[in-house]
Amino acid sequence: MRAMVVRRFGDPEVLESVEVPVPEPGPGQVRIRVAAAAVNPVDVATRAGVLTEAGVVPPREVLGLGWDVAGTVEAGEGFRVGEEVIGLRDRIGTPLGAYAEQIVLDASAVAVAPAGVSPVAAATLPLNALTAAQALDLVGTDGTVLVTGAAGAVGGYAVALARLRGLRVVAVASAADEAAVRGFGADEFVPRGPDLGDRVRALVPGGVDAALDTALLGLDALDAVRGGGEFVAFAAGAAPIPLRGIRVRSVWIRADGEKLAELAKLAEKGVLPLRVAGVLPLAEAAAAHERLAAGGLRGRLVLTP
């Protein structure tokens, strides 16, 4: 089968199409024929060597890319052969990822795909929606939450899921994205820019109870949180120094098939923003990386074998 891998770090052209053996599932695993795989910033960082330099990804001769997958079960345990599923590969640093014609995942990382949703759209769900859900699990269940980067893939899911949990949502994004972000469920909108804390406190006296800083604003977002509130960072090294008794934590994504199944049901109901920025063949993964690095996308690019 074909897969896209990197043997050396660098610009998108280091991505290689290689022929590899079809992987065999072990106990508690499932093999999926990939119909679609989303392209995420973590893939770009892995390809460029950023995560290896940071000590997150161990050095290897070959690295596979791709976390999100939608496809059809070929073999294994826990699902029927032919069943349409979605899954998350959360083990970075392995020789094969979702940028491939087939992939083996732990069955516990897989869920039945949302009915009525195309594989291309479904592939945008696992990594980004699970990240948003697991971040929300780190904060309180009531009050007001600030979501930075609310027009982004993780941020959009965070807005929608926070609203479903009954939180009052204050969203931060580009002014041009206000209508879209309000459509996700934001109660209040603050355009991206300076003096964020002051502008948030004009809407929420004293500051918000919690912040989900998907845009990695750091101290600017922390300033909008009330004393004793909560702050969630979304990247290694992006957590600001705690101030004013604010509890600062980072979200570390982990595969969770049960939670993914819940998110799939929400996607079926149309209450989660599944956004596809474009579709490219697997062999054009380098072009997808170039487009993602250029910025300005709303939703995720998706590769199809």
C-alpha positions in Angstrom: 0.0 0.0 0.0 1.0 3.7 -0.4 1.8 6.0 2.5 3.2 9.5 2.9 6.2 9.7 5.3 9.2 11.9 6.1 12.8 10.6 6.3 14.3 14.0 6.9 12.9 17.2 8.3 12.3 20.3 6.2 9.9 22.0 3.9 6.9 20.2 2.4 8.8 18.7 -0.4 10.5 16.3 2.1 7.2 14.4 2.2 7.6 11.1 0.3 5.2 8.6 -1.2 6.4 5.1 -0.3 5.2 1.5 -0.7 4.9 -0.3 2.6 3.4 -3.6 3.8 -0.3 -3.6 4.8 -0.3 -3.4 8.6 -1.8 -6.2 10.6 -4.0 -5.5 13.6 -3.0 -7.1 16.9 -5.2 -7.9 19.9 -7.7 -5.1 20.6 -6.9 -3.4 17.3 -8.7 -2.7 14.0 -7.4 -2.1 10.5 -9.1 0.7 8.6 -9.1 1.4 4.9 -8.6 5.1 4.8 -11.2 7.2 2.9 -10.0 10.6 4.3 -7.3 12.0 6.5 -7.3 15.6 7.8 -4.2 17.7 7.7 -3.5 19.4 11.1 -0.8 21.9 12.3 0.8 19.1 14.3 1.6 17.3 11.0 3.4 20.4 9.8 5.3 20.7 13.0 6.3 17.0 12.9 7.4 17.3 9.3 9.5 20.4 10.0 11.2 18.7 12.9 9.9 21.2 15.5 8.5 18.4 17.7 11.7 16.4 17.6 13.7 19.4 18.5 11.3 20.0 21.4 11.8 16.4 22.6 8.1 15.5 21.9 8.8 13.2 19.0 11.7 10.8 19.2 14.2 10.7 16.3 13.4 8.0 13.8 14.5 7.0 10.3 10.9 7.2 9.1 8.0 9.2 10.5 4.3 8.8 9.5 2.0 11.8 9.6 -1.7 12.2 10.1 -3.9 11.8 13.2 -7.4 12.0 11.9 -8.9 9.2 9.9 -12.3 8.3 8.4 -12.7 5.0 6.6 -14.0 1.4 6.5 -13.1 -1.5 8.8 -11.1 -4.1 7.0 -10.2 -6.4 9.9 -9.7 -6.6 13.7 -11.8 -6.5 16.8 -14.7 -4.4 18.1 -16.3 -3.4 14.8 -17.9 -5.1 11.9 -15.9 -5.6 8.7 -17.3 -2.9 6.3 -18.4 -0.6 9.1 -17.7 3.1 8.5 -15.7 4.5 11.4 -13.6 7.5 12.5 -10.5 7.3 14.7 -7.6 9.1 16.2 -4.0 8.1 16.0 -2.5 9.8 19.1 0.9 8.0 19.0 3.2 10.5 17.2 6.6 9.3 16.2 5.5 6.0 14.6 6.5 5.0 11.1 2.9 5.1 9.7 0.1 7.5 10.3 -3.3 8.4 8.7 -1.6 9.7 5.5 -1.9 6.1 4.1 -4.2 3.8 2.3 -4.7 1.7 5.5 -4.0 2.2 9.2 -4.2 0.1 12.3 -5.6 1.8 15.5 -6.5 0.5 18.9 -10.2 -0.2 18.8 -10.6 2.0 21.9 -9.5 5.0 19.7 -12.2 4.3 17.1 -16.0 5.1 16.9 -18.7 4.5 14.4 -18.8 7.4 11.9 -21.6 9.9 12.1 -24.5 8.9 9.9 -25.2 11.1 6.9 -21.8 12.8 7.1 -19.3 12.3 4.3 -15.9 10.7 5.2 -14.2 13.9 4.1 -16.2 15.9 6.6 -16.1 13.2 9.3 -12.2 13.2 9.1 -12.1 16.7 10.5 -13.8 15.6 13.7 -11.5 13.4 15.9 -8.4 15.4 16.8 -9.9 18.9 16.9 -13.3 18.1 18.6 -11.6 15.7 21.1 -9.1 18.4 22.0 -11.9 20.9 22.6 -13.9 18.5 24.6 -10.9 17.4 26.8 -10.0 21.1 27.3 -13.5 21.8 28.5 -13.3 18.9 31.0 -10.5 20.9 32.7 -12.7 23.8 33.6 -15.9 24.4 35.6 -19.3 23.4 34.4 -20.9 26.7 34.7 -20.1 30.4 34.4 -18.4 32.2 31.5 -15.6 30.9 29.3 -13.4 32.8 26.9 -12.4 31.0 23.7 -9.6 32.5 21.7 -9.1 31.5 18.1 -12.8 30.8 17.9 -12.9 30.7 14.1 -10.2 27.9 14.1 -10.8 24.2 13.9 -10.4 23.6 17.7 -11.8 26.9 18.6 -15.0 26.4 16.7 -15.6 23.1 18.3 -14.8 24.6 21.7 -17.5 27.3 21.2 -20.1 24.8 20.2 -19.4 22.3 22.9 -19.1 25.0 25.6 -22.5 26.3 24.6 -24.0 22.8 24.7 -22.6 22.5 28.3 -24.5 25.6 29.3 -21.6 27.9 29.6 -21.8 31.6 28.5 -19.2 31.9 25.7 -17.1 34.9 24.9 -15.4 34.3 21.6 -12.3 36.0 20.2 -11.5 36.0 16.5 -10.9 38.2 13.5 -13.8 40.7 13.0 -14.5 39.1 9.6 -15.3 35.9 11.4 -17.9 37.3 13.8 -21.0 35.9 12.0 -19.5 32.4 11.7 -18.4 32.3 15.3 -21.8 33.5 16.5 -23.2 30.7 14.4 -21.2 28.2 16.4 -22.9 29.4 19.5 -20.9 32.4 20.9 -22.9 34.6 23.2 -20.5 37.5 23.0 -17.8 38.4 20.4 -14.6 40.4 20.9 -12.5 41.1 17.8 -8.9 40.1 18.0 -6.6 42.9 18.9 -4.8 44.8 21.8 -6.2 45.4 25.3 -8.1 42.1 25.2 -8.6 41.9 28.9 -10.1 45.4 29.1 -12.5 44.7 26.2 -13.6 41.4 27.8 -14.2 43.0 31.2 -16.4 45.5 29.5 -18.7 42.6 28.7 -18.0 40.5 31.7 -17.3 42.7 34.8 -14.4 41.2 36.7 -13.4 38.8 33.9 -14.4 35.4 32.7 -14.3 32.3 34.8 -12.2 30.4 32.4 -10.2 30.7 29.2 -9.5 28.2 26.5 -6.6 29.8 24.7 -6.6 27.9 21.3 -4.9 31.0 19.7 -1.9 30.8 22.0 -2.3 34.4 23.2 -0.8 33.6 26.6 -0.8 36.5 29.0 -3.2 38.6 26.9 -5.8 35.9 27.3 -4.9 35.3 31.0 -5.6 39.0 31.7 -9.2 38.4 30.7 -9.7 35.8 33.5 -10.9 36.7 36.9 -8.8 36.1 39.9 -9.0 32.5 41.0 -10.3 31.4 37.6 -9.0 28.8 35.2 -6.9 28.8 32.0 -6.2 26.1 29.5 -3.2 26.2 27.1 -3.1 24.3 23.9 0.6 23.8 23.1 3.7 22.7 24.9 5.4 25.8 26.3 2.4 28.0 25.6 1.1 28.1 29.2 1.7 31.5 30.9 2.9 31.9 34.4 -0.1 31.7 36.8 -1.1 35.1 38.2 -3.8 36.2 40.6 -4.5 32.7 41.8 -5.5 31.5 38.3 -5.1 27.8 37.8 -3.2 27.2 34.5 -3.2 23.8 32.8 -2.4 22.4 29.4 -4.6 19.9 27.4 -2.8 16.9 26.1 -4.9 15.1 23.6 -5.6 11.4 24.1 -7.6 8.9 22.1 -11.0 8.2 23.5 -13.4 6.2 21.4 -16.3 6.6 23.8 -16.1 10.4 23.8 -15.5 10.3 20.0 -18.8 8.4 19.7 -20.6 11.1 21.6 -19.1 13.7 19.4 -20.1 11.8 16.3 -23.7 11.8 17.5 -23.6 15.5 17.9 -22.2 15.8 14.4 -25.1 13.7 13.1 -27.5 16.2 14.7 -25.7 19.1 12.9 -24.7 20.9 16.1 -20.9 20.7 15.5 -19.2 22.8 12.8 -17.6 20.2 10.5 -15.7 22.5 8.1 -13.6 21.3 5.1 -11.2 23.9 3.7 -10.4 21.7 0.7 -9.7 18.2 -0.5 -6.5 17.0 -2.1 -5.2 13.6 -3.2 -2.9 11.8 -0.7 0.0 12.2 -3.2 -0.4 16.0 -2.9 0.2 16.1 0.8 3.0 18.6 0.3 0.7 21.0 -1.4 -1.7 20.7 1.5 1.1 21.5 4.0 1.9 24.6 1.9 -1.7 25.8 2.0 -2.0 25.2 5.7 1.3 27.0 6.5 0.1 30.0 4.4 -2.7 30.5 6.9 -6.2 31.9 6.4 -8.0 28.6 6.2 -11.3 28.0 7.9 -11.7 24.3 8.6 -9.3 21.6 7.7 -7.7 20.4 4.5 -8.4 16.7 3.9 -6.4 14.1 2.0 -8.0 11.2 0.1 -6.1 8.1 -1.0 
